[in-house]
Amino acid sequence: MNPTSESQRRDEELAAYFGGEAQELGVRTAAEFVPPMSTAERRRRRRRDDDDRTSALALVRGDDGVLRWDVGGARRTVARRRRRAGGKRAGLWSWLTGEEKPVAELHFELLPPNEIVAAIGKLDRKFATKDLAGEPAFGLRRWRDGKLVPVASPSATAKTKRILLFVHGTFSNCDHMFREEFLSSQQGRDFVASNAFDEVLTFDHPTLAVSPLLNAFELAQRFRGVEAEVCVVAHSRGGLVTRWWLEGFGGTDAGPRKAVLVGSPLAGTSLASPARIRESMDLLTNVGNALKLAGAAATSFAPFLAAPVVLLRVFTSITSALSKLPIADAGVAMVPGLSGQSRVGNNGELVRLRAARPVNLPTYFVVRSNYEPEDANWRFWRWFRKDKLVDAAADTVFPGRNDLVVDTDSMDDVFSDATLPRPTVIQEWTSSPTVHHINYFRQRETIDAIARALAK
């Protein structure tokens, strides 16, 4: 099969995926979408400057191979202005003239203001572990006899006991982080099955509709009265949940606290920066597609493809409802899980957390990577990293080193007070073609480092 045919086949498969997911995501394919009013009525409303309550998402692939979302024709509008000004053609206008090609087209009705928060919560439920009734299984679960069983609180509460707790990151759950990733190797299974801990727990929580601070509040309620030593393994935003719990809410009542923070945005992530939120949605889509092409499990790639569709619908609806506010600031502020980890100087939550001086400072360890992919399916990556381009590109999300989702330099940047100790980096890939945010727990080095750090 020639490269052009292979690329077309992959795009058709991607379009089919979005078509299959469309209804659950609250959108419709172009063939299925029935506007709530006729075309003539929409034209009349536009002439009267009335609000048209519909919009569209077009996924296009540029000559550079990068997937990008066009929301409501915005890219085409910019391209036409550039063309009139004599600038370089870009966006959907370039697509129409052959420089970009369509992959998928989705249509949707804008969300009423009172349904925006509900749409974000629905996305959380989509990514959550489900109980036997099909409902989200948020809260604590205990690992015993090869199963994760819901529990209200820990059972190993005494000072002489040790608890191992896993806390997942954004768009994830502990079935994926713990069962599919950490336990994927014999090394991981041996560590969990060792006699080092009296109880192994996981904490599932919503990651978009709720901020890390509120997740931590729930965790504190669950651990009330526990005096055991608690060791935490946290991934991504789970590191912020852990910090808020151990420092903001005191953690356990008496026992020592250790935490291994894996790829955690301790000083925020540029991926959640309001100024680059549209580009971040493009990046997530390209990451999801690359994982899909690499044969990753659906639990790995699906969130990266589904989340941008729902979030772009939310952001577009907010812009319509709050037209005088910038889309970036309004959009990110309406998604607490993103706002709480945004790498900006005015992030109130992170400013307060990083300025704290805890009396009983937990012992933190860090695992991090700087991803430098070589695989052809990851070529898009350079367009989202400023230091890898000859000149600054509009698509740039990260200013420098990152693991695809979090800035590497943010992963051990705990306190704004430089006199306080930074956590110990126990495993680092300074330039890796294979280790990134999604596969840390499949690395032998990660499990070895965790075992050493959490040893008695």
PEPE-V461336 format. One record per residue. PSI is psi in whole degrees, 0 to 359 (NA if undefined). Layout:
BEGIN
[[PSI] [PSI]]
END
This chain:
BEGIN
[[130] [159] [322] [317] [321] [317] [319] [320] [318] [320] [323] [321] [322] [318] [320] [323] [310] [323] [321] [330] [350] [309] [317] [332] [359] [20] [175] [152] [164] [323] [333] [344] [127] [108] [147] [355] [163] [162] [319] [319] [320] [321] [318] [320] [319] [321] [328] [3] [25] [156] [124] [117] [27] [157] [181] [154] [126] [123] [122] [156] [126] [172] [337] [357] [358] [135] [136] [146] [134] [122] [114] [27] [14] [319] [322] [320] [315] [318] [321] [320] [318] [321] [318] [327] [0] [13] [179] [137] [145] [175] [206] [332] [320] [324] [313] [335] [9] [357] [341] [149] [147] [145] [311] [152] [124] [141] [154] [159] [140] [145] [134] [153] [325] [359] [359] [312] [321] [323] [323] [318] [324] [324] [319] [316] [328] [322] [351] [155] [141] [144] [186] [336] [2] [11] [154] [133] [64] [147] [195] [144] [147] [135] [117] [131] [40] [14] [151] [117] [128] [138] [153] [328] [166] [155] [334] [82] [342] [159] [333] [357] [160] [135] [136] [123] [133] [133] [120] [178] [195] [146] [27] [185] [172] [342] [319] [305] [312] [303] [312] [329] [296] [319] [11] [338] [155] [328] [316] [319] [321] [321] [314] [325] [355] [170] [14] [338] [144] [339] [137] [123] [156] [152] [112] [138] [152] [141] [355] [309] [347] [140] [159] [327] [315] [327] [317] [324] [317] [319] [320] [322] [321] [329] [13] [130] [358] [127] [1] [161] [130] [128] [128] [138] [111] [140] [136] [230] [345] [335] [324] [320] [316] [315] [315] [322] [308] [325] [316] [325] [6] [354] [220] [163] [328] [325] [157] [156] [130] [147] [131] [117] [113] [113] [40] [138] [68] [333] [22] [171] [138] [340] [335] [16] [128] [324] [343] [23] [324] [315] [327] [322] [322] [317] [314] [319] [317] [322] [313] [318] [319] [319] [320] [316] [331] [358] [19] [157] [152] [327] [340] [313] [330] [315] [325] [337] [323] [317] [315] [324] [311] [315] [322] [325] [317] [311] [319] [321] [321] [318] [321] [318] [329] [60] [341] [354] [147] [138] [321] [306] [316] [317] [310] [322] [332] [355] [88] [325] [330] [315] [322] [348] [21] [132] [73] [155] [338] [24] [101] [319] [311] [324] [315] [318] [317] [339] [351] [152] [82] [139] [315] [84] [124] [161] [116] [142] [149] [138] [129] [165] [155] [109] [126] [79] [148] [340] [141] [329] [349] [17] [333] [333] [322] [336] [348] [8] [113] [319] [357] [3] [150] [319] [163] [132] [153] [337] [348] [131] [311] [136] [339] [224] [139] [168] [24] [332] [326] [140] [128] [319] [345] [344] [345] [16] [83] [311] [144] [337] [110] [346] [343] [146] [140] [155] [160] [124] [108] [345] [128] [135] [105] [335] [98] [134] [357] [331] [120] [186] [331] [340] [23] [316] [358] [3] [131] [322] [324] [312] [318] [316] [319] [317] [319] [317] [325] [8] [151] [NA]]
END
